[in-house]
């Protein structure tokens, strides 16, 4: 598949996926979502790819859904359910089911569905200039792309509720303090540090990292006894 809306490459064990619509802050349309799905499928299936790095071109990670596509002028109301099911749900499932580490590199604003795509990744590194925004409430929607799943588990019920209902911008530093992300680094060092991390992960035992990911996923629904069996 040739790509128009993303950049995708892999070298030395690392697959690098870049959202590439910088003129609209890398907002998602359906073709871009399908390209991301295809690239993630390649990352999952290609044995030479042992870690994945995901970021955005320019000054944004992604502004989320392209509202111009979601609500065309000749349509009274977009089919949001269809967009979510066809665009975003496959991306979230692919990230969580992939038996390889996926690193989100948040270089700027991550809003709406894109914020939750970042939170679905295994490790999130953010620029000091980055921010996270659950923008759904501003257009009468609930968080999608796993937002109502990940947020309470990452920041607690009270903060997740406030983020979803108020739609306030959360700085990278605040996200770090709340436990949403792993690390904040200076903007001019972001890609260097992220690539070093991805390269390091690519040299580790991929099978072992995949099992860690599976076990942590299962812990979200298991009781202690079941989790002890997973670990055995």
N, C-alpha and C positions, 0 to 999 in steps of 0.2 A: 504494500500500500504506500503510495506517495503521500507526503504530508504538505499541507498548505498552511495550517493554522498552529502547528507545533513544530519544534525542532526535536529530532530524536537521533541519538548516536550512542554507540557503546565502544568502550576501549578499556583495556586492562581490567576487565571484570566488572566495570561499572556502566550501567545504562543511564543516560542523562536525558531527561524529558523536560522540555522547556515550552511553556505556554507562549505562543507567539502571535498575539494580536495587540501589540503595545499601544496602538492608536486608540483602542477602546479598553485600556487597562486589562488586557488579556481576558475580557469577559467571554463566557462560553456561549457559542451557538451550537446547534446540533452537529454540524460537520466537525467542529473542534472536539466535541465530546466523543464522537466516534473515533477520531484519530487518537485521542488519549486512551480510549479503550483498546485500540489495536496495538499501540505501543506497549501498554501494560501487559497485554497478552504475550507479546514477543518477549518481554522481560521475564515473564513467568515460565515460558517454554524453552528459552534459549539457555543451554547449560553454561555457556561462556559468560553469561551475565549473572553475577553473584550478589550484586547490590544495586539499588536504584536510587537516583537522585532526581527530585522533581522541583522545578522553580519556574519563575516567570521572567519574560523578557522585559527590559526597561524598568520603570519605576514601581510596578505593581506585581505581586504574586498573581492575583486575579481578582477582579471585581465581582465575580460570580456570574449569574445568568445575564446574558445580553437581553435586556428588557425590550429592545427594539424587535428582536426575533420573537420573544414570548408574547408580545401584544402588538401584532401588526395592525396598521390603521384600518384595515378592512374586516377585522374580527372583533366582535363585541367583548370577548373575554378569552384569554388563552387557556388551553387545556394543560394546566400546571401538572396534574397527575401524570399525564403522558410524558411531559418533559422530564419530570423527576425519574420516572421508571425507565425511560429509554436513555437519558443522558447521564444521570448521576449515580443511580443505584448500581449499575454495573461497574462503575469506577470504584466505588467504595468497596464492593464485594471483592473486586480484583486485588485491591491493596491489602485488605485484611486476610484474604485466602492465599496470597502469594507466599510461598515458603522461603522468602528472601527478605532481607531488611530493606525498607523503603524510607528514605530520608526526605522530608519536606524542607526546602530552603526558602524561607519566607523573606523576600527582599523588599517588600512594600506592603501595601494594603492587601489583606485577604478577607474578602467580604462574602456574605451569603454562603452559597454552596461551596465556594472555594475555601472559605475558612474551615469548613467541616471536612473537605478533602484533605487539607493540611493536618487536621487533628486526627484523621484516620491513619495517617502515616505512623511508622514505628518510632521515629525520632524526628523532632521538629527543631530546627535551628533558625533563628530569626535575626535579621538586621536590627540594630538599635532604632532604625527609622520605621520598622514594620508596625503594623497594627492589625487587629482582628475585630470584625464587626458582624454580629448576627443581625443583618439588616431586614430580615423577613417581616418583622412586625410593622415596619414602615409602609408595607404594601399589603397588609392584611393577611399574611401567611404565617405558618408555623415553620420553625427550622426544619430543613430537609437534609439529605445527604448524611444522615446519621447524627445530626446535631443533637436531637433529643436523647440519643443513646450515649454519645461521647461526653457531652458537656457535664451532666450530673456526675459521671464517674471521674472526671478530671478535676472539677472545681467544686463539687458539692451541689446539693439541690438548691440552696438559697441563691448562690451566685449564678448558677445556670438559669434559674427562673428570672433573675434580674436581667441577665444578659439577653435572654430571649424576649422579654416583655418590654425592655427599655431600648434595646438596639443601640446601646452606647458603644463608642469605639474604645477598644481595650489596647493599650500600648504594649509593645513587646516586653517591656520591663514588668508591667503588671501581669501579663500572661505568664511570665516566668515565676513571679512571686506566687501566683495562684496555682501553679503546677500544671498549666496547660502545655508548656513547651519545655524543651531540654536546656537550651542555651541561647543567650543573646550575645552577639558579637558586633564590633564596629562594621559599618556598612562596607568600607573598603577592604575588609578582610573576610567578608562573608563567603564568597565563592571559593576562595583558597581553603578556608577551614572546612567548608562543607565537602569539597572534593577530597581533602585529606581524610576526613572521616569516612566517606563512602569507599575510598580506596582501602582504608584499613579494614572495614567490614568485608570487603571483597576478598581479603586475604585470610579471613577466619574460616572456620568450619561451617560451610553453608548449611549443611544438614542440621548441625547443632543449633544454629541461629533460627532455622525454621522450626525446630522443635520447641525452642523457647517461645517463639511467637505463638505457636499452637497452644502451648500450655497456658500462657497468659490470656489468650482469647477464651479458653475454656474456663478459666478462673472467674470470669465475669458472671457465669451462671452456675458454677459448681458450688457445693458445700465443701467443707474441709476434707471430709472423708473421701469424696470423689476426687478432689484435687490431689490428695496423697496418692491415690491410685494412678493418676495421670503421671505423677513424678516418679513412680516406682519403675 
